[in-house]
Amino acid sequence: MSGPFTTAFALITSGDPALMQIIGLSLRVTVTAVLIACLIGLPLGAGLALARFPGRSLAIILFNALMGLPPVVAGLVVYLLLSRSGPLGSLALLFTPTAMVIAQTILILPILISLTRSVVEDLWGEYREQLRSLGASRLRAVPTLLWDGRVSLLTGVLAGFGRASAEVGAVLIVGGNIAGHTRTMTTAITLETARGELGLAVALGIILLTLTLSLNALAWGAGQWAKGRLG
């Protein structure tokens, strides 16, 4: 097994162009998906926490259930929407990085919405009287509650990033794993392993594992920092 690992470390240390291109595309797609999911999910989750409307309980159950949405199902839905016979087929987005961003956003959104709802709901219960005494309505309290729960929300964002960066099924379906265009770390690992080209697969695996460990360390550090401040 020393051969693939030797090749992998050589690819990493030399900054192999193909390796860097795959890593760069993966990060661009995932970071873009996370940013879009944050712009939609944070206010929507806060609204779900504070608003009272018919069907609210059903919406909460739905978003909680969608946290476990199988990636291949998300990929299939996006594929049907973007295919030539689909309602958005005229946009010609299938097998592009944009399609992969859409698929990953769909996977991340339920996580952010559900976590934001839980965090904001708890904070509103804790600070409701204080905020109302200051003249803050439910709507006006949203920025304050989001800021106060920023550490917990950061954990959710990192969890969403981790899920998206490690995902293979959805991006394979909507991206097509096209070399130099839509090949990400996970899809490249799948392909290179099947082809027996283990050097590149191991190199990408090391990068992906390092990224996952770094995200978990960041989330743990943020939690410890928050505990220290509260203590």
C-alpha atoms as a printed R data frame, in Angstrom:
    type eleno elety resid chain resno       x      y       z
1   ATOM     1    CA   MET     A     1   0.000  0.000   0.000
2   ATOM     2    CA   SER     A     2   3.023  2.279   0.117
3   ATOM     3    CA   GLY     A     3   2.782  2.950  -3.622
4   ATOM     4    CA   PRO     A     4  -0.556  4.837  -3.618
5   ATOM     5    CA   PHE     A     5   0.411  6.792  -0.496
6   ATOM     6    CA   THR     A     6   3.780  7.731  -1.953
7   ATOM     7    CA   THR     A     7   2.082  8.898  -5.151
8   ATOM     8    CA   ALA     A     8  -0.567 10.731  -3.143
9   ATOM     9    CA   PHE     A     9   1.936 12.709  -1.066
10  ATOM    10    CA   ALA     A    10   3.920 13.490  -4.216
11  ATOM    11    CA   LEU     A    11   0.784 14.892  -5.874
12  ATOM    12    CA   ILE     A    12  -0.038 16.976  -2.808
13  ATOM    13    CA   THR     A    13   3.443 18.363  -2.199
14  ATOM    14    CA   SER     A    14   4.018 19.155  -5.869
15  ATOM    15    CA   GLY     A    15   0.683 20.975  -6.193
16  ATOM    16    CA   ASP     A    16  -0.432 18.790  -9.091
17  ATOM    17    CA   PRO     A    17  -2.611 20.960 -11.406
18  ATOM    18    CA   ALA     A    18  -5.320 18.303 -11.845
19  ATOM    19    CA   LEU     A    19  -5.498 17.799  -8.080
20  ATOM    20    CA   MET     A    20  -5.675 21.538  -7.394
21  ATOM    21    CA   GLN     A    21  -8.361 22.003 -10.045
22  ATOM    22    CA   ILE     A    22 -10.551 19.334  -8.465
23  ATOM    23    CA   ILE     A    23 -10.059 20.743  -4.954
24  ATOM    24    CA   GLY     A    24 -10.700 24.308  -6.133
25  ATOM    25    CA   LEU     A    25 -13.936 23.380  -7.903
26  ATOM    26    CA   SER     A    26 -15.145 21.367  -4.903
27  ATOM    27    CA   LEU     A    27 -14.562 24.257  -2.525
28  ATOM    28    CA   ARG     A    28 -16.140 26.838  -4.853
29  ATOM    29    CA   VAL     A    29 -19.275 24.755  -5.295
30  ATOM    30    CA   THR     A    30 -19.648 23.922  -1.609
31  ATOM    31    CA   VAL     A    31 -18.872 27.426  -0.292
32  ATOM    32    CA   THR     A    32 -21.334 28.938  -2.773
33  ATOM    33    CA   ALA     A    33 -24.023 26.446  -1.733
34  ATOM    34    CA   VAL     A    34 -23.415 27.183   1.955
35  ATOM    35    CA   LEU     A    35 -23.639 30.961   1.416
36  ATOM    36    CA   ILE     A    36 -26.895 30.647  -0.524
37  ATOM    37    CA   ALA     A    37 -28.302 28.265   2.087
38  ATOM    38    CA   CYS     A    38 -27.380 30.747   4.848
39  ATOM    39    CA   LEU     A    39 -29.068 33.652   3.059
40  ATOM    40    CA   ILE     A    40 -32.262 31.612   2.731
41  ATOM    41    CA   GLY     A    41 -32.141 29.307   5.736
42  ATOM    42    CA   LEU     A    42 -31.231 31.675   8.581
43  ATOM    43    CA   PRO     A    43 -34.112 34.153   8.106
44  ATOM    44    CA   LEU     A    44 -36.534 31.369   7.172
45  ATOM    45    CA   GLY     A    45 -35.597 29.354  10.264
46  ATOM    46    CA   ALA     A    46 -35.923 32.433  12.471
47  ATOM    47    CA   GLY     A    47 -39.308 33.204  10.938
48  ATOM    48    CA   LEU     A    48 -40.454 29.648  11.537
49  ATOM    49    CA   ALA     A    49 -39.389 29.971  15.183
50  ATOM    50    CA   LEU     A    50 -41.233 33.217  15.862
51  ATOM    51    CA   ALA     A    51 -44.225 33.204  13.522
52  ATOM    52    CA   ARG     A    52 -47.506 31.524  14.362
53  ATOM    53    CA   PHE     A    53 -49.550 30.281  11.405
54  ATOM    54    CA   PRO     A    54 -51.696 27.286  10.437
55  ATOM    55    CA   GLY     A    55 -49.529 24.329   9.479
56  ATOM    56    CA   ARG     A    56 -46.469 25.526  11.410
57  ATOM    57    CA   SER     A    57 -46.084 22.189  13.226
58  ATOM    58    CA   LEU     A    58 -46.289 20.358   9.902
59  ATOM    59    CA   ALA     A    59 -43.606 22.654   8.425
60  ATOM    60    CA   ILE     A    60 -41.310 21.959  11.390
61  ATOM    61    CA   ILE     A    61 -41.801 18.203  10.999
62  ATOM    62    CA   LEU     A    62 -41.156 18.459   7.259
63  ATOM    63    CA   PHE     A    63 -37.892 20.382   7.605
64  ATOM    64    CA   ASN     A    64 -36.708 18.054  10.372
65  ATOM    65    CA   ALA     A    65 -37.430 15.068   8.129
66  ATOM    66    CA   LEU     A    66 -35.639 16.667   5.184
67  ATOM    67    CA   MET     A    67 -32.443 16.837   7.245
68  ATOM    68    CA   GLY     A    68 -32.093 13.155   6.378
69  ATOM    69    CA   LEU     A    69 -32.937 13.626   2.701
70  ATOM    70    CA   PRO     A    70 -30.991 11.043   0.659
71  ATOM    71    CA   PRO     A    71 -28.542 12.905  -1.613
72  ATOM    72    CA   VAL     A    72 -29.493 10.802  -4.636
73  ATOM    73    CA   VAL     A    73 -33.120 11.897  -4.227
74  ATOM    74    CA   ALA     A    74 -32.064 15.549  -4.151
75  ATOM    75    CA   GLY     A    75 -29.937 14.924  -7.220
76  ATOM    76    CA   LEU     A    76 -32.829 13.231  -9.015
77  ATOM    77    CA   VAL     A    77 -35.172 16.145  -8.269
78  ATOM    78    CA   VAL     A    78 -32.665 18.693  -9.580
79  ATOM    79    CA   TYR     A    79 -31.975 16.504 -12.628
80  ATOM    80    CA   LEU     A    80 -35.691 16.338 -13.489
81  ATOM    81    CA   LEU     A    81 -36.018 20.104 -13.089
82  ATOM    82    CA   LEU     A    82 -32.979 20.910 -15.244
83  ATOM    83    CA   SER     A    83 -33.236 18.207 -17.889
84  ATOM    84    CA   ARG     A    84 -34.289 19.182 -21.409
85  ATOM    85    CA   SER     A    85 -37.838 17.999 -20.801
86  ATOM    86    CA   GLY     A    86 -37.974 19.642 -17.362
87  ATOM    87    CA   PRO     A    87 -39.472 23.035 -16.485
88  ATOM    88    CA   LEU     A    88 -36.016 24.663 -16.264
89  ATOM    89    CA   GLY     A    89 -34.437 22.792 -19.161
90  ATOM    90    CA   SER     A    90 -34.186 25.933 -21.291
91  ATOM    91    CA   LEU     A    91 -31.580 27.321 -18.871
92  ATOM    92    CA   ALA     A    92 -29.116 24.585 -19.919
93  ATOM    93    CA   LEU     A    93 -27.749 24.213 -16.384
94  ATOM    94    CA   LEU     A    94 -27.560 20.421 -16.240
95  ATOM    95    CA   PHE     A    95 -24.000 19.051 -15.976
96  ATOM    96    CA   THR     A    96 -22.632 22.406 -14.841
97  ATOM    97    CA   PRO     A    97 -21.229 23.614 -11.507
98  ATOM    98    CA   THR     A    98 -24.413 25.650 -11.058
99  ATOM    99    CA   ALA     A    99 -26.488 22.467 -11.024
100 ATOM   100    CA   MET     A   100 -24.206 21.049  -8.337
101 ATOM   101    CA   VAL     A   101 -24.597 24.214  -6.268
102 ATOM   102    CA   ILE     A   102 -28.384 23.879  -6.487
103 ATOM   103    CA   ALA     A   103 -28.267 20.231  -5.390
104 ATOM   104    CA   GLN     A   104 -25.959 20.958  -2.459
105 ATOM   105    CA   THR     A   105 -28.050 23.948  -1.390
106 ATOM   106    CA   ILE     A   106 -31.123 21.707  -1.229
107 ATOM   107    CA   LEU     A   107 -29.207 19.308   1.025
108 ATOM   108    CA   ILE     A   108 -27.922 22.039   3.359
109 ATOM   109    CA   LEU     A   109 -31.111 24.122   3.663
110 ATOM   110    CA   PRO     A   110 -33.107 21.779   5.949
111 ATOM   111    CA   ILE     A   111 -30.166 21.566   8.369
112 ATOM   112    CA   LEU     A   112 -29.860 25.336   8.657
113 ATOM   113    CA   ILE     A   113 -33.601 25.964   8.828
114 ATOM   114    CA   SER     A   114 -34.193 23.366  11.540
115 ATOM   115    CA   LEU     A   115 -31.193 24.354  13.641
116 ATOM   116    CA   THR     A   116 -31.957 28.085  13.320
117 ATOM   117    CA   ARG     A   117 -35.565 27.492  14.331
118 ATOM   118    CA   SER     A   118 -34.481 25.544  17.416
119 ATOM   119    CA   VAL     A   119 -31.840 28.096  18.478
120 ATOM   120    CA   VAL     A   120 -34.016 31.173  17.905
121 ATOM   121    CA   GLU     A   121 -37.043 29.577  19.564
122 ATOM   122    CA   ASP     A   122 -35.004 28.827  22.695
123 ATOM   123    CA   LEU     A   123 -33.494 32.316  22.786
124 ATOM   124    CA   TRP     A   124 -36.890 33.967  22.278
125 ATOM   125    CA   GLY     A   125 -38.279 31.996  25.218
126 ATOM   126    CA   GLU     A   126 -35.348 33.154  27.335
127 ATOM   127    CA   TYR     A   127 -35.251 36.825  26.332
128 ATOM   128    CA   ARG     A   128 -38.830 37.476  25.230
129 ATOM   129    CA   GLU     A   129 -39.848 39.675  28.149
130 ATOM   130    CA   GLN     A   130 -36.612 41.644  28.041
131 ATOM   131    CA   LEU     A   131 -36.880 42.268  24.312
132 ATOM   132    CA   ARG     A   132 -40.520 43.252  24.562
133 ATOM   133    CA   SER     A   133 -39.708 45.701  27.340
134 ATOM   134    CA   LEU     A   134 -37.300 47.351  24.922
135 ATOM   135    CA   GLY     A   135 -40.061 47.641  22.329
136 ATOM   136    CA   ALA     A   136 -38.800 44.861  20.053
137 ATOM   137    CA   SER     A   137 -41.460 42.948  18.162
138 ATOM   138    CA   ARG     A   138 -40.905 39.383  17.027
139 ATOM   139    CA   LEU     A   139 -39.720 40.592  13.628
140 ATOM   140    CA   ARG     A   140 -37.395 43.249  15.015
141 ATOM   141    CA   ALA     A   141 -35.943 40.717  17.459
142 ATOM   142    CA   VAL     A   142 -34.694 38.418  14.691
143 ATOM   143    CA   PRO     A   143 -31.283 40.105  14.105
144 ATOM   144    CA   THR     A   144 -30.622 40.234  17.856
145 ATOM   145    CA   LEU     A   145 -31.517 36.585  18.343
146 ATOM   146    CA   LEU     A   146 -29.465 35.457  15.349
147 ATOM   147    CA   TRP     A   147 -26.450 37.371  16.640
148 ATOM   148    CA   ASP     A   148 -26.853 35.988  20.160
149 ATOM   149    CA   GLY     A   149 -27.055 32.442  18.801
150 ATOM   150    CA   ARG     A   150 -24.190 32.884  16.343
151 ATOM   151    CA   VAL     A   151 -21.949 30.204  17.882
152 ATOM   152    CA   SER     A   152 -24.649 27.532  17.764
153 ATOM   153    CA   LEU     A   153 -25.583 28.623  14.255
154 ATOM   154    CA   LEU     A   154 -21.944 28.432  13.180
155 ATOM   155    CA   THR     A   155 -21.950 24.784  14.228
156 ATOM   156    CA   GLY     A   156 -24.935 24.215  11.954
157 ATOM   157    CA   VAL     A   157 -23.247 26.006   9.071
158 ATOM   158    CA   LEU     A   158 -20.138 23.855   9.505
159 ATOM   159    CA   ALA     A   159 -22.294 20.729   9.657
160 ATOM   160    CA   GLY     A   160 -23.941 21.753   6.409
161 ATOM   161    CA   PHE     A   161 -20.567 22.421   4.822
162 ATOM   162    CA   GLY     A   162 -19.342 19.022   5.961
163 ATOM   163    CA   ARG     A   163 -22.349 17.236   4.520
164 ATOM   164    CA   ALA     A   164 -22.082 19.023   1.192
165 ATOM   165    CA   SER     A   165 -18.314 18.580   0.823
166 ATOM   166    CA   ALA     A   166 -18.556 14.832   1.492
167 ATOM   167    CA   GLU     A   167 -21.564 14.280  -0.776
168 ATOM   168    CA   VAL     A   168 -21.219 12.244  -3.958
169 ATOM   169    CA   GLY     A   169 -24.625 11.004  -5.172
170 ATOM   170    CA   ALA     A   170 -26.345 14.299  -5.980
171 ATOM   171    CA   VAL     A   171 -23.367 16.008  -7.616
172 ATOM   172    CA   LEU     A   172 -22.648 12.892  -9.669
173 ATOM   173    CA   ILE     A   173 -26.208 12.867 -11.026
174 ATOM   174    CA   VAL     A   174 -26.466 16.571 -11.873
175 ATOM   175    CA   GLY     A   175 -22.784 17.275 -12.608
176 ATOM   176    CA   GLY     A   176 -21.852 14.234 -14.629
177 ATOM   177    CA   ASN     A   177 -18.292 14.040 -13.222
178 ATOM   178    CA   ILE     A   178 -16.833 15.753 -16.301
179 ATOM   179    CA   ALA     A   179 -13.050 16.131 -16.116
180 ATOM   180    CA   GLY     A   180 -11.967 19.743 -15.764
181 ATOM   181    CA   HIS     A   181 -15.558 20.952 -15.526
182 ATOM   182    CA   THR     A   182 -17.694 19.221 -12.866
183 ATOM   183    CA   ARG     A   183 -15.338 16.711 -11.238
184 ATOM   184    CA   THR     A   184 -15.263 17.173  -7.467
185 ATOM   185    CA   MET     A   185 -13.209 15.448  -4.784
186 ATOM   186    CA   THR     A   186 -15.856 12.855  -3.951
187 ATOM   187    CA   THR     A   187 -16.765 12.004  -7.542
188 ATOM   188    CA   ALA     A   188 -13.085 11.860  -8.496
189 ATOM   189    CA   ILE     A   189 -12.357  9.472  -5.624
190 ATOM   190    CA   THR     A   190 -15.183  7.208  -6.824
191 ATOM   191    CA   LEU     A   191 -13.953  7.250 -10.418
192 ATOM   192    CA   GLU     A   192 -10.243  6.886  -9.714
193 ATOM   193    CA   THR     A   193 -10.816  4.015  -7.292
194 ATOM   194    CA   ALA     A   194 -12.934  2.184  -9.886
195 ATOM   195    CA   ARG     A   195 -10.169  2.736 -12.453
196 ATOM   196    CA   GLY     A   196  -7.478  1.508 -10.065
197 ATOM   197    CA   GLU     A   197  -5.716  4.907 -10.062
198 ATOM   198    CA   LEU     A   198  -5.332  4.897  -6.295
199 ATOM   199    CA   GLY     A   199  -2.674  7.610  -6.034
200 ATOM   200    CA   LEU     A   200  -5.013 10.462  -6.955
201 ATOM   201    CA   ALA     A   201  -7.875  8.861  -5.010
202 ATOM   202    CA   VAL     A   202  -5.760  8.650  -1.850
203 ATOM   203    CA   ALA     A   203  -4.510 12.229  -2.280
204 ATOM   204    CA   LEU     A   204  -8.073 13.510  -2.550
205 ATOM   205    CA   GLY     A   205  -9.096 11.333   0.394
206 ATOM   206    CA   ILE     A   206  -6.349 12.855   2.533
207 ATOM   207    CA   ILE     A   207  -7.432 16.377   1.584
208 ATOM   208    CA   LEU     A   208 -11.094 15.592   2.256
209 ATOM   209    CA   LEU     A   209 -10.308 13.979   5.614
210 ATOM   210    CA   THR     A   210  -8.133 16.931   6.600
211 ATOM   211    CA   LEU     A   211 -10.944 19.312   5.666
212 ATOM   212    CA   THR     A   212 -13.463 17.317   7.722
213 ATOM   213    CA   LEU     A   213 -11.174 17.210  10.761
214 ATOM   214    CA   SER     A   214 -10.500 20.929  10.460
215 ATOM   215    CA   LEU     A   215 -14.226 21.713  10.356
216 ATOM   216    CA   ASN     A   216 -14.877 19.578  13.427
217 ATOM   217    CA   ALA     A   217 -11.976 21.206  15.259
218 ATOM   218    CA   LEU     A   218 -13.322 24.638  14.349
219 ATOM   219    CA   ALA     A   219 -16.807 23.729  15.584
220 ATOM   220    CA   TRP     A   220 -15.392 22.331  18.841
221 ATOM   221    CA   GLY     A   221 -13.206 25.402  19.322
222 ATOM   222    CA   ALA     A   222 -16.166 27.708  18.761
223 ATOM   223    CA   GLY     A   223 -18.156 25.794  21.358
224 ATOM   224    CA   GLN     A   224 -15.329 25.947  23.904
225 ATOM   225    CA   TRP     A   225 -14.866 29.661  23.266
226 ATOM   226    CA   ALA     A   226 -18.577 30.246  23.856
227 ATOM   227    CA   LYS     A   227 -18.489 28.230  27.086
228 ATOM   228    CA   GLY     A   228 -15.475 30.227  28.253
229 ATOM   229    CA   ARG     A   229 -17.265 33.515  27.654
230 ATOM   230    CA   LEU     A   230 -20.387 32.327  29.410
231 ATOM   231    CA   GLY     A   231 -18.316 30.980  32.268
